[in-house]
Amino acid sequence: MEAISLLNSFPEQIKEAIKIAKSYEFYFNANKIIFCGMGGSGISGEIIKHFSKVPFIVVKDYNLPYFADSSTLFIAMSYSGNTSEVISCYREAKKRKCKTLVITSGGILSKEGSSIILPAGLPPRFAIAYLLFTLMVTLENNGFIKKQNYKEAIEMAEILRDRMKEKGNIAEEIAKKIEGTALIYGYGCMASIATRWRQQLNENAKMLAFDFSVSECNHNEIEAWERDLENLTCIFLRGNENEETAKRFDFMKKRYGEKAKVIEYFAEGKSLFTKMISSLYMGDYVSIYKANLDKFDPIETKLIKELKEELSTQNTHHSGWLRKNSFITRD
């Protein structure tokens, strides 16, 4: 299936994900949440943490923080169900008596208790709507996050999809303007969306890209612009900042624009959540158009597969946990 066709199914995935979440009745009593997910799965936790009513920690590692205990809800998110980091943390969470929730489409994790099973067969990064909205609704039903206007988010996604059918649409135009290395900036919750843009440009368009959080980057990264810099494109994700942060963006646009191309994308939607979803969806389209322009297959992930094979080969020669779990994969 072509990448654009997969993206076009995003609004329908949201609707189906909400139905899936409502078909499960999981109820947890916890005072904090630890989320573990990598890549296309992990970004869901980065987004949801901004709406959590309880401490929400995102782990992208093989080990849990020391404070994980019986009052913790541990969420294992792996679309494949075989992601080594997630399985390692899941097993540790069980030993520490954490309450657990698994969201996956299959694999080893699908055999565990309290599992929500998603439709399988997609590249994980194209299953973001299933992963994100299934978890959001489940946490909302448990009172862990604020209620969101999913109807508005779906309607905005449908509007953006319709626009993508037009020649010279905004995503295509942004993709044409990106040159060299992309530096993506976002403020607050939009910093999580900047991460998604970076991941999608990396994986789909096979290009170097880095993401930064405003205003943290104004305390360090900004000084790098004292040097002579070439072949950079700055992408500012805007539309949610306060007055002071807007001034920061304006200053960066002026100074960075002296040495790099600057692109501004203003998020659409009434609610903050819808702005995040519309910006995420736009970034996904931009990455596919960029891949097509530069003649890369956005579905194929050659180097990731090579790494998996290398790790799997090494695992057969080593003892311990990795040898017993030579299924190493990605999510």
N, C-alpha and C positions, 0 to 999 in steps of 0.2 A: 504494500500500500504506500502511495506517495506521501511525503511529509506534509504537504499542504492539505491533503485529504484528512490526515490524522488531526491536524490543527483545526480543520473545519468542524470536527465532531466535538470540539470543546464544550459548547453550550449543552449538547445532549448528554455529554459525560457528567456535567454538573447535575443535571436533573436526575440521571440514573444513580449517581453517587448519593444524593439526598435520600432517594428511595431505599437504597441498600442500607444506609445507616439506620433508617427508621425501622428496618425489618429485624434489627438486632436489639436486644434489650440487655445491655450491660450497665450495671450501676456500681460505682466505686466510691468508697469513702477514703479520701486522701487529702493531705494538706499541702502537697507539692507534686509536681510532675517532672519526670525525667524522660526526655524523648531521644531516641536513637534512630538515625536514618542517614544514609549516604546519598550523594548525588541528587538524582531526580526525585528520590523519596525524601531526602533530608531537608529540602527546601520548604516542605510543608510545615515542619516544625519551626523553621525560622520565621515564617509568616504568622503562624498561629500564636506564637509566644507574645506577640504584641497585643493580643486580645484576652490573655489569660487573667483570671481573677486570683490565681494562686501562683507562687513561684514556679517558673517554667524553664527548665534547663535543657538546652540542646547539646547532645553528645555526638561527636563524630570521631569515635575512637573505639578501642577494644575493651576499655574499662570504664566502670561507673565511678562517679565521685563518691567520696567517703560517706557522705550523709544519706545515701540511699538506704532506706529501711522499710519497715512494715507499714509506715504511714505514707509511703511513696507510691504513686501510680507510675509504673514504667511502661512506656509505649514503644514497641518495636515495629518500625515501619520499613518494610523491604518488599518492593513489588515482586521481585523474583522469589523471595522467601528463603534465599540462600546466601545472603550477604554476610561475609565472615564477621565483620565488626559488629553487626547487629545481633547475630547469633551469640557471639561472645558476651555481649552486654546482657542479653536476655537470660543466658544461663547464670550469670552473676546475679542478676536481679532475682531470680528464683531462689538462689542460695540465701540471699539477704531478706527473703520473705516479702519482697515488694509485691504489690498488686500488679498484674500485668494485662496488657492489651496488645494484640498483634493485628496489624493490617497488612495483608499480602494477597497475592494472586495464586500462590502455590508454594512448592518447595518444602523445605524442612520446617519452617515456621508455621505453615498451614496446618500441621499436625498437632500444634500446641493448643492449649485451652484458651478461651476468650479470644478467639480469632475471628476477624471479619474478612471474608474472602471476596476479592474483587475479580472482575472479568480479566482473563489472562490474554497474552499474545501481543502486547504492545511494547515498544521500547519504553523503559521506565519513565524517561523524561516526557513522553507523550501521554502518560497516564496521570499527569499532575492533577487534573480535575477529580478523578476517582480518589486519589490519595488525600488531597487537601480537604475536599468537601465531606468525604466520609468521616474523616477524623473530626472536623469542625462540628458537624451535627452531633456526633457521639459525645463530644466534650460539652457541647451546649446542652444536650439532654441531661448531662450530669451536673450542670450548673457551674462548670469550670471556666467557661468563657462567656462573654457578652453575646446576646442574640444579635444576629446579623440579618440584613435585608438581602436574602439570596435571590429574590425575584428581581431586584434592581440589578444585581450582578449578572444574572442570566440575560436580562434584556440588553445590558450594555455589551456583553460578549456577542450577542446576536447582531447588534448594530455594527460592531467592529468587523465581524465576519462578512457582513454584507459589503462594507467598504472595501474589503480586500479583493473583491471581485472586479473592482475598477482598475483599469490600467493606470499606472502612475500613482497608486495609493500611497499613503504616508509611510507605511512600513517599507515599501519598495524604495521610496525616495530617501529614507534614512539609510537603508542598506547601501545605496549608491554613494552616499556621502562618507561612509566609514572607510578610512584609509589607515594603513599601518596597524599600530597597536591601539586598541580601544580601552579608554579609561572611563569607567562608569561610576557616577556619583549619585547618592540618594540620601535623604534626610529621614531620621527616625525609622518608621516602618518601611519607608521606601528604600532604605538601605538593603533590606532583605530582597526587594525586587531588583535592585542593582546587582545583587549576587546572582539572581536568576538570569538576568541579561548576560552577565559574564559567563555563567555556566553554559548557556545556550550558544553563545558565540564560540566558546571553546569547542564544544562537542559537535554542534551542527555545522558551523562554518569553518572549523579547524583553524581558528585564528587566536593569537594571543590577545587576552583581554584581562583587565583587572578591575576590581570594584572597591570603592571607598565610601566610608560613612562621613557625612557632613554633620556636625562640625569637627569631629575627631581629626579628620585629615587636615584641618586648618591649624592643627597644633604640631604637625610633622611633615606630611607629604607636600604641603605647599612650598616648603623651602627648596624642594628638588627643582622647582621651576626657575631657580636662579641660573641653572645651567643652560647651555645651548641644546635645545631639544628638537628632534626632527621626527616626522612621520607618525604623529599621534593624533587621535581623535578623541575628544572629550564628549561624553554624553551625560547631560544633566537631566535626571528624572525629577520633575518638579510638580507642584500643585498641592503640596501638603504642609509647606513650611510656614513658620511664624515670621513676623516682620524682620527680626534680627537675622534669621537664617536666610531670608530672601536677599538681604544685603550681602551676606556671605556669597551666595550664588552669583549675584551681580558683580561682585569684586572678582571672583574666580573667572567669570565669563570674560571680563575685560582683560585681566592679566594673562590667563591661560590662552586666550584668543590671539595673543601676540605671537605665540609660538606653536599653536596647534589649532586644528579645526574644532569648532564647538557646535554641538547639536543639543538643542533643548527639546525635551518631550514633556508636555504638560498633561498630567493624568486627567482622565474624564470620569465623571460620576459624582453623585451627591455625597454619599457616605465615604469615609476613609477606606472601608473594606472594598467597596466597588472601585475606588481609584486604584487600589493595589491590584485587583484582579484585571482591570482593563490595561494597566501598565504591564503586568506580567504577560498577558495575551499578546499585546503589541510587540513586546520583546521577542516572544517566540516566533512571530511572523518575520520580524526583522532578521533573525538569525537564519531562517530558511531562505529568504530572499538573498541574503549575503552569501550563503552557501551556493545557491544557484548561479549568482553572478560570477563567483570565483571558480565555478565548475567543480564543486565538491559534493559528494553524496552525503546529505545530512543524516541519513539513517545509519550508514556504515560507521563503525567505531573500531578501526583496524588496530590501532596501538593499544587500546584497552583490552582487546581480545588477545593480543600478543602478551601483554602483561599477565592476564589471567592464566594463559598457558604456561608461562614461565613460573608463576607462583605454584601452579598445580604440579609441575614437574619437580620443583624444589621440595614440595611437601612430601613427595614419595620417598625422599631421602632423609627426612628428619623425623624425629620422634616427637611426642607431646601432642598438644591440642591440634596444631596445624596438620599433623600427619593423619590424625583420626578424622579430620574434616577437610579433605582435599577437594571439596566442592567449590573452592574459592570462586566467587563471581562478583558482580557489581550490581548496583541499583541506581 
